[in-house]
């Protein structure tokens, strides 16, 4: 997205199966981002939670060294899929 010049305020992003990766850092550029992950009810026994491959809450996506909390809260949403 950076190389294509798409990290601009007012744009929107969508992440598929984000886990705890810092992909919502796009919020730093004030890009509204929806991160998705598997419904927590379906994760049991898959090992994803133990290896930080599942976002069990929106807070798992927050990295204070990347973006201010207020900006993150304003621009990042988490949606679960089945």
MOPAC internal coordinates of N, CA, C and O (Angstrom, degrees):
PM7 1SCF
backbone

  N    0.0000 0     0.00 0     0.00 0    0    0    0
  C    1.4459 1     0.00 0     0.00 0    1    0    0
  C    1.5212 1   110.38 1     0.00 0    2    1    0
  O    1.2310 1   120.89 1   142.33 1    3    2    1
  N    1.3327 1   115.91 1   -37.67 1    3    2    1
  C    1.4613 1   119.72 1   179.75 1    5    3    2
  C    1.5256 1   110.36 1   -62.73 1    6    5    3
  O    1.2310 1   120.66 1   129.73 1    7    6    5
  N    1.3308 1   116.33 1   -50.27 1    7    6    5
  C    1.4591 1   120.87 1  -177.16 1    9    7    6
  C    1.5240 1   112.36 1   -63.76 1   10    9    7
  O    1.2310 1   120.22 1   151.69 1   11   10    9
  N    1.3233 1   117.19 1   -28.31 1   11   10    9
  C    1.4569 1   121.14 1   179.62 1   13   11   10
  C    1.5254 1   112.02 1   -86.49 1   14   13   11
  O    1.2310 1   119.98 1   179.55 1   15   14   13
  N    1.3408 1   117.64 1    -0.45 1   15   14   13
  C    1.4560 1   120.99 1   179.30 1   17   15   14
  C    1.5172 1   113.72 1    73.24 1   18   17   15
  O    1.2310 1   120.40 1  -154.13 1   19   18   17
  N    1.3363 1   116.85 1    25.87 1   19   18   17
  C    1.4609 1   120.26 1  -175.93 1   21   19   18
  C    1.5279 1   114.54 1   -95.71 1   22   21   19
  O    1.2310 1   119.87 1   175.85 1   23   22   21
  N    1.3140 1   117.84 1    -4.15 1   23   22   21
  C    1.4630 1   120.06 1   178.72 1   25   23   22
  C    1.5163 1   109.69 1   -84.04 1   26   25   23
  O    1.2310 1   121.79 1  -102.12 1   27   26   25
  N    1.3240 1   114.17 1    77.88 1   27   26   25
  C    1.4567 1   121.27 1  -177.45 1   29   27   26
  C    1.5173 1   109.78 1  -130.31 1   30   29   27
  O    1.2310 1   121.15 1   -38.66 1   31   30   29
  N    1.3127 1   115.40 1   141.34 1   31   30   29
  C    1.4536 1   120.90 1   177.99 1   33   31   30
  C    1.5185 1   109.98 1   -53.48 1   34   33   31
  O    1.2310 1   121.11 1   -40.93 1   35   34   33
  N    1.3353 1   115.48 1   139.07 1   35   34   33
  C    1.4528 1   121.10 1   178.01 1   37   35   34
  C    1.5188 1   113.56 1    96.75 1   38   37   35
  O    1.2310 1   119.84 1   166.04 1   39   38   37
  N    1.3122 1   117.90 1   -13.96 1   39   38   37
  C    1.4635 1   120.46 1   177.05 1   41   39   38
  C    1.5244 1   109.26 1   -79.80 1   42   41   39
  O    1.2310 1   121.05 1   -10.37 1   43   42   41
  N    1.3403 1   115.59 1   169.63 1   43   42   41
  C    1.4569 1   121.64 1   178.96 1   45   43   42
  C    1.5212 1   109.12 1  -127.61 1   46   45   43
  O    1.2310 1   120.85 1   -32.25 1   47   46   45
  N    1.3205 1   115.99 1   147.75 1   47   46   45
  C    1.4490 1   121.55 1   178.81 1   49   47   46
  C    1.5160 1   110.82 1  -131.11 1   50   49   47
  O    1.2310 1   121.37 1   -21.41 1   51   50   49
  N    1.3287 1   114.99 1   158.59 1   51   50   49
  C    1.4566 1   121.50 1  -178.53 1   53   51   50
  C    1.5137 1   107.34 1  -141.57 1   54   53   51
  O    1.2310 1   119.96 1   -57.68 1   55   54   53
  N    1.3235 1   117.68 1   122.32 1   55   54   53
  C    1.4572 1   121.71 1   179.61 1   57   55   54
  C    1.5153 1   110.87 1  -108.52 1   58   57   55
  O    1.2310 1   120.38 1   -46.08 1   59   58   57
  N    1.3065 1   116.89 1   133.92 1   59   58   57
  C    1.4658 1   122.02 1  -179.40 1   61   59   58
  C    1.5246 1   110.00 1  -101.76 1   62   61   59
  O    1.2310 1   120.27 1   -54.70 1   63   62   61
  N    1.3270 1   117.10 1   125.30 1   63   62   61
  C    1.4567 1   121.63 1   176.92 1   65   63   62
  C    1.5151 1   112.44 1    57.24 1   66   65   63
  O    1.2310 1   120.11 1  -124.69 1   67   66   65
  N    1.2996 1   117.40 1    55.31 1   67   66   65
  C    1.4683 1   122.67 1  -170.58 1   69   67   66
  C    1.5128 1   115.22 1   -72.56 1   70   69   67
  O    1.2310 1   119.63 1   151.98 1   71   70   69
  N    1.3158 1   118.30 1   -28.02 1   71   70   69
  C    1.4548 1   118.65 1  -174.09 1   73   71   70
  C    1.5170 1   109.48 1    57.45 1   74   73   71
  O    1.2310 1   120.52 1    37.49 1   75   74   73
  N    1.3341 1   116.61 1  -142.51 1   75   74   73
  C    1.4638 1   120.36 1   179.33 1   77   75   74
  C    1.5181 1   111.89 1  -100.80 1   78   77   75
  O    1.2310 1   120.29 1  -161.35 1   79   78   77
  N    1.3159 1   117.05 1    18.65 1   79   78   77
  C    1.4587 1   120.18 1   178.35 1   81   79   78
  C    1.5298 1   109.86 1   -66.41 1   82   81   79
  O    1.2310 1   120.34 1   -30.49 1   83   82   81
  N    1.3072 1   116.96 1   149.51 1   83   82   81
  C    1.4735 1   119.53 1  -177.32 1   85   83   82
  C    1.5212 1   114.00 1   -80.71 1   86   85   83
  O    1.2310 1   119.66 1  -144.92 1   87   86   85
  N    1.3295 1   118.26 1    35.08 1   87   86   85
  C    1.4684 1   119.63 1  -179.04 1   89   87   86
  C    1.5239 1   113.50 1   -62.26 1   90   89   87
  O    1.2310 1   118.55 1   149.51 1   91   90   89
  N    1.3412 1   120.37 1   -30.49 1   91   90   89
  C    1.4555 1   118.19 1   178.18 1   93   91   90
  C    1.5210 1   114.63 1   -68.94 1   94   93   91
  O    1.2310 1   120.07 1  -170.65 1   95   94   93
  N    1.3295 1   117.47 1     9.35 1   95   94   93
  C    1.4590 1   119.44 1   175.50 1   97   95   94
  C    1.5232 1   111.03 1   -62.77 1   98   97   95
  O    1.2310 1   120.39 1   167.93 1   99   98   97
  N    1.3317 1   116.86 1   -12.07 1   99   98   97
  C    1.4627 1   119.79 1   175.43 1  101   99   98
  C    1.5253 1   110.50 1   -59.61 1  102  101   99
  O    1.2310 1   120.67 1   157.79 1  103  102  101
  N    1.3341 1   116.32 1   -22.21 1  103  102  101
  C    1.4652 1   119.54 1   178.88 1  105  103  102
  C    1.5190 1   110.95 1   -62.09 1  106  105  103
  O    1.2310 1   120.20 1   155.75 1  107  106  105
  N    1.3366 1   117.23 1   -24.25 1  107  106  105
  C    1.4632 1   120.07 1   177.65 1  109  107  106
  C    1.5238 1   110.36 1   -59.59 1  110  109  107
  O    1.2310 1   120.73 1   147.05 1  111  110  109
  N    1.3292 1   116.21 1   -32.95 1  111  110  109
  C    1.4596 1   121.28 1   177.33 1  113  111  110
  C    1.5332 1   110.33 1   -88.25 1  114  113  111
  O    1.2310 1   121.04 1  -170.83 1  115  114  113
  N    1.3353 1   115.63 1     9.17 1  115  114  113
  C    1.4674 1   123.01 1  -179.22 1  117  115  114
  C    1.5264 1   111.95 1    62.14 1  118  117  115
  O    1.2310 1   121.78 1  -138.79 1  119  118  117
  N    1.3273 1   114.20 1    41.21 1  119  118  117
  C    1.4571 1   122.22 1   173.82 1  121  119  118
  C    1.5272 1   106.68 1   -98.19 1  122  121  119
  O    1.2310 1   120.60 1   -57.25 1  123  122  121
  N    1.3225 1   116.47 1   122.75 1  123  122  121
  C    1.4620 1   119.95 1   177.71 1  125  123  122
  C    1.5183 1   108.24 1   -67.85 1  126  125  123
  O    1.2310 1   120.67 1   -55.64 1  127  126  125
  N    1.3447 1   116.32 1   124.36 1  127  126  125
  C    1.4495 1   121.63 1  -173.74 1  129  127  126
  C    1.5201 1   110.44 1  -126.22 1  130  129  127
  O    1.2310 1   120.69 1   -47.50 1  131  130  129
  N    1.3334 1   116.28 1   132.50 1  131  130  129
  C    1.4590 1   121.82 1   171.57 1  133  131  130
  C    1.5224 1   106.29 1  -109.28 1  134  133  131
  O    1.2310 1   120.83 1   -63.99 1  135  134  133
  N    1.3183 1   116.01 1   116.01 1  135  134  133
  C    1.4586 1   122.07 1   174.79 1  137  135  134
  C    1.5253 1   107.30 1   -95.18 1  138  137  135
  O    1.2310 1   120.48 1   -39.83 1  139  138  137
  N    1.3158 1   116.68 1   140.17 1  139  138  137
  C    1.4592 1   119.71 1   179.15 1  141  139  138
  C    1.5182 1   109.95 1  -119.93 1  142  141  139
  O    1.2310 1   121.46 1   -22.98 1  143  142  141
  N    1.3165 1   114.81 1   157.02 1  143  142  141
  C    1.4570 1   121.80 1   173.09 1  145  143  142
  C    1.5209 1   107.44 1  -157.78 1  146  145  143
  O    1.2310 1   121.63 1   -10.97 1  147  146  145
  N    1.3161 1   114.48 1   169.03 1  147  146  145
  C    1.4535 1   120.89 1  -179.83 1  149  147  146
  C    1.5242 1   110.10 1   -66.27 1  150  149  147
  O    1.2310 1   121.00 1   -35.44 1  151  150  149
  N    1.3145 1   115.70 1   144.56 1  151  150  149
  C    1.4619 1   121.57 1   177.43 1  153  151  150
  C    1.5337 1   108.65 1   -53.45 1  154  153  151
  O    1.2310 1   120.06 1   -49.99 1  155  154  153
  N    1.3435 1   117.50 1   130.01 1  155  154  153
  C    1.4659 1   120.52 1  -177.73 1  157  155  154
  C    1.5305 1   113.85 1   -54.43 1  158  157  155
  O    1.2310 1   119.78 1   149.63 1  159  158  157
  N    1.3204 1   118.02 1   -30.37 1  159  158  157
  C    1.4610 1   121.13 1   179.55 1  161  159  158
  C    1.5226 1   111.89 1   -65.25 1  162  161  159
  O    1.2310 1   119.69 1   160.45 1  163  162  161
  N    1.3198 1   118.20 1   -19.55 1  163  162  161
  C    1.4712 1   121.86 1  -177.80 1  165  163  162
  C    1.5292 1   112.70 1  -100.60 1  166  165  163
  O    1.2310 1   119.76 1   177.10 1  167  166  165
  N    1.3203 1   118.06 1    -2.90 1  167  166  165
  C    1.4631 1   121.73 1  -174.72 1  169  167  166
  C    1.5278 1   112.80 1   -83.93 1  170  169  167
  O    1.2310 1   119.98 1   154.60 1  171  170  169
  N    1.3174 1   117.65 1   -25.40 1  171  170  169
  C    1.4585 1   121.71 1  -175.80 1  173  171  170
  C    1.5266 1   111.57 1   -51.12 1  174  173  171
  O    1.2310 1   121.16 1   -48.39 1  175  174  173
  N    1.3297 1   115.39 1   131.61 1  175  174  173
  C    1.4562 1   121.08 1   176.85 1  177  175  174
  C    1.5120 1   115.19 1    83.16 1  178  177  175
  O    1.2310 1   119.69 1   177.03 1  179  178  177
  N    1.3248 1   118.21 1    -2.97 1  179  178  177
  C    1.4601 1   120.91 1  -178.27 1  181  179  178
  C    1.5272 1   112.46 1   -90.74 1  182  181  179
  O    1.2310 1   120.16 1   164.44 1  183  182  181
  N    1.3361 1   117.31 1   -15.56 1  183  182  181
  C    1.4520 1   121.20 1  -179.68 1  185  183  182
  C    1.5170 1   114.26 1    84.37 1  186  185  183
  O    1.2310 1   119.96 1   176.87 1  187  186  185
  N    1.3132 1   117.68 1    -3.13 1  187  186  185
  C    1.4625 1   121.35 1  -176.94 1  189  187  186
  C    1.5204 1   112.03 1   -66.31 1  190  189  187
  O    1.2310 1   120.54 1   138.90 1  191  190  189
  N    1.3233 1   116.57 1   -41.10 1  191  190  189
  C    1.4645 1   120.18 1  -177.59 1  193  191  190
  C    1.5291 1   110.55 1   -65.11 1  194  193  191
  O    1.2310 1   120.57 1   140.86 1  195  194  193
  N    1.3123 1   116.51 1   -39.14 1  195  194  193
  C    1.4622 1   121.23 1  -177.64 1  197  195  194
  C    1.5308 1   112.76 1   -70.35 1  198  197  195
  O    1.2310 1   120.06 1   157.26 1  199  198  197
  N    1.3033 1   117.49 1   -22.74 1  199  198  197
  C    1.4686 1   121.56 1  -177.07 1  201  199  198
  C    1.5271 1   112.15 1  -111.54 1  202  201  199
  O    1.2310 1   120.09 1  -159.78 1  203  202  201
  N    1.3143 1   117.44 1    20.22 1  203  202  201
  C    1.4654 1   124.55 1   177.98 1  205  203  202
  C    1.5338 1   111.88 1    56.87 1  206  205  203
  O    1.2310 1   120.70 1  -146.01 1  207  206  205
  N    1.3185 1   116.27 1    33.99 1  207  206  205
  C    1.4568 1   120.42 1   177.43 1  209  207  206
  C    1.5264 1   112.13 1  -101.47 1  210  209  207
  O    1.2310 1   120.45 1  -169.94 1  211  210  209
  N    1.3217 1   116.74 1    10.06 1  211  210  209
  C    1.4596 1   120.03 1   179.76 1  213  211  210
  C    1.5206 1   109.80 1  -135.98 1  214  213  211
  O    1.2310 1   121.01 1   -46.81 1  215  214  213
  N    1.3103 1   115.68 1   133.19 1  215  214  213
  C    1.4679 1   121.29 1   176.30 1  217  215  214
  C    1.5249 1   108.26 1   -89.13 1  218  217  215
  O    1.2310 1   121.15 1   -84.98 1  219  218  217
  N    1.3164 1   115.41 1    95.02 1  219  218  217
  C    1.4596 1   119.69 1  -178.79 1  221  219  218
  C    1.5253 1   112.35 1   -76.50 1  222  221  219
  O    1.2310 1   120.59 1   169.40 1  223  222  221
  N    1.3373 1   116.48 1   -10.60 1  223  222  221
  C    1.4606 1   121.59 1   175.35 1  225  223  222
  C    1.5245 1   108.29 1  -159.96 1  226  225  223
  O    1.2310 1   120.77 1   -16.42 1  227  226  225
  N    1.2989 1   116.12 1   163.58 1  227  226  225
  C    1.4651 1   120.22 1   178.63 1  229  227  226
  C    1.5235 1   110.89 1   -63.80 1  230  229  227
  O    1.2310 1   120.43 1   148.78 1  231  230  229
  N    1.3230 1   116.78 1   -31.22 1  231  230  229
  C    1.4654 1   120.30 1   178.71 1  233  231  230
  C    1.5214 1   112.64 1   -61.02 1  234  233  231
  O    1.2310 1   119.71 1   152.96 1  235  234  233
  N    1.3238 1   118.16 1   -27.04 1  235  234  233
  C    1.4679 1   121.59 1   178.38 1  237  235  234
  C    1.5277 1   111.45 1   -66.18 1  238  237  235
  O    1.2310 1   120.10 1   163.12 1  239  238  237
  N    1.3162 1   117.42 1   -16.88 1  239  238  237
  C    1.4624 1   122.35 1  -179.24 1  241  239  238
  C    1.5253 1   112.54 1   -91.64 1  242  241  239
  O    1.2310 1   120.75 1   169.73 1  243  242  241
  N    1.3163 1   116.18 1   -10.27 1  243  242  241
  C    1.4665 1   120.77 1  -174.54 1  245  243  242
  C    1.5261 1   111.64 1   -85.98 1  246  245  243
  O    1.2310 1   120.95 1   -51.16 1  247  246  245
  N    1.3142 1   115.79 1   128.84 1  247  246  245
  C    1.4612 1   123.06 1   176.92 1  249  247  246
  C    1.5301 1   107.76 1  -126.20 1  250  249  247
  O    1.2310 1   119.73 1   -75.63 1  251  250  249
  N    1.3392 1   118.12 1   104.37 1  251  250  249
  C    1.4605 1   121.04 1  -174.25 1  253  251  250
  C    1.5259 1   114.08 1   -62.78 1  254  253  251
  O    1.2310 1   120.14 1   157.87 1  255  254  253
  N    1.3241 1   117.34 1   -22.13 1  255  254  253
  C    1.4613 1   119.00 1   178.90 1  257  255  254
  C    1.5250 1   112.00 1   -80.24 1  258  257  255
  O    1.2310 1   120.55 1   173.21 1  259  258  257
  N    1.3445 1   116.56 1    -6.79 1  259  258  257
  C    1.4648 1   120.89 1  -179.72 1  261  259  258
  C    1.5209 1   112.06 1  -104.47 1  262  261  259
  O    1.2310 1   120.33 1   138.63 1  263  262  261
  N    1.3320 1   116.98 1   -41.37 1  263  262  261
  C    1.4657 1   120.37 1  -173.55 1  265  263  262
  C    1.5322 1   110.09 1  -148.05 1  266  265  263
  O    1.2310 1   120.56 1   -32.75 1  267  266  265
  N    1.3195 1   116.54 1   147.25 1  267  266  265
  C    1.4621 1   121.50 1   176.61 1  269  267  266
  C    1.5257 1   109.97 1   -67.21 1  270  269  267
  O    1.2310 1   121.06 1   -34.44 1  271  270  269
  N    1.3124 1   115.58 1   145.56 1  271  270  269
  C    1.4663 1   120.68 1  -177.03 1  273  271  270
  C    1.5271 1   111.95 1   -57.21 1  274  273  271
  O    1.2310 1   120.31 1   135.22 1  275  274  273
  N    1.3102 1   117.01 1   -44.78 1  275  274  273
  C    1.4732 1   120.62 1  -178.75 1  277  275  274
  C    1.5274 1   111.01 1   -59.57 1  278  277  275
  O    1.2310 1   120.34 1   137.39 1  279  278  277
  N    1.3108 1   116.96 1   -42.61 1  279  278  277
  C    1.4623 1   121.01 1   179.28 1  281  279  278
  C    1.5234 1   110.42 1   -66.68 1  282  281  279
  O    1.2310 1   120.58 1   135.42 1  283  282  281
  N    1.3310 1   116.49 1   -44.58 1  283  282  281
  C    1.4667 1   121.30 1   177.13 1  285  283  282
  C    1.5212 1   110.37 1   -57.24 1  286  285  283
  O    1.2310 1   120.37 1   129.67 1  287  286  285
  N    1.3257 1   116.89 1   -50.33 1  287  286  285
  C    1.4655 1   121.03 1  -177.89 1  289  287  286
  C    1.5247 1   112.10 1   -60.15 1  290  289  287
  O    1.2310 1   120.33 1   145.80 1  291  290  289
  N    1.2999 1   116.98 1   -34.20 1  291  290  289
  C    1.4523 1   121.20 1  -178.37 1  293  291  290
  C    1.5363 1   112.64 1   -75.30 1  294  293  291
  O    1.2310 1   120.31 1   150.18 1  295  294  293
  N    1.3265 1   117.02 1   -29.82 1  295  294  293
  C    1.4568 1   119.17 1  -169.14 1  297  295  294
  C    1.5261 1   116.92 1  -117.67 1  298  297  295
  O    1.2310 1   119.38 1   177.56 1  299  298  297
  N    1.3388 1   118.79 1    -2.44 1  299  298  297
  C    1.4555 1   119.82 1  -176.59 1  301  299  298
  C    1.5287 1   110.27 1  -120.62 1  302  301  299
  O    1.2310 1   121.64 1   -48.70 1  303  302  301
  N    1.3236 1   114.47 1   131.30 1  303  302  301
  C    1.4669 1   122.03 1   174.26 1  305  303  302
  C    1.5208 1   108.12 1  -124.30 1  306  305  303
  O    1.2310 1   120.72 1   -25.36 1  307  306  305
  N    1.3191 1   116.23 1   154.64 1  307  306  305
  C    1.4660 1   122.43 1   176.47 1  309  307  306
  C    1.5094 1   108.34 1  -121.34 1  310  309  307
  O    1.2310 1   120.46 1   -49.27 1  311  310  309
  N    1.3178 1   116.73 1   130.73 1  311  310  309
  C    1.4691 1   121.64 1   177.66 1  313  311  310
  C    1.5214 1   108.58 1  -126.98 1  314  313  311
  O    1.2310 1   121.10 1   -44.54 1  315  314  313
  N    1.3116 1   115.50 1   135.46 1  315  314  313
  C    1.4636 1   120.04 1   177.18 1  317  315  314
  C    1.5156 1   110.39 1   -95.57 1  318  317  315
  O    1.2310 1   121.17 1   -36.46 1  319  318  317
  N    1.3079 1   115.36 1   143.54 1  319  318  317
  C    1.4572 1   121.19 1   178.81 1  321  319  318
  C    1.5340 1   108.62 1  -119.84 1  322  321  319
  O    1.2310 1   120.57 1   -22.44 1  323  322  321
  N    1.3022 1   116.51 1   157.56 1  323  322  321
  C    1.4589 1   120.97 1  -179.92 1  325  323  322
  C    1.5044 1   111.68 1  -109.22 1  326  325  323
  O    1.2310 1   120.10 1   180.00 1  327  326  325

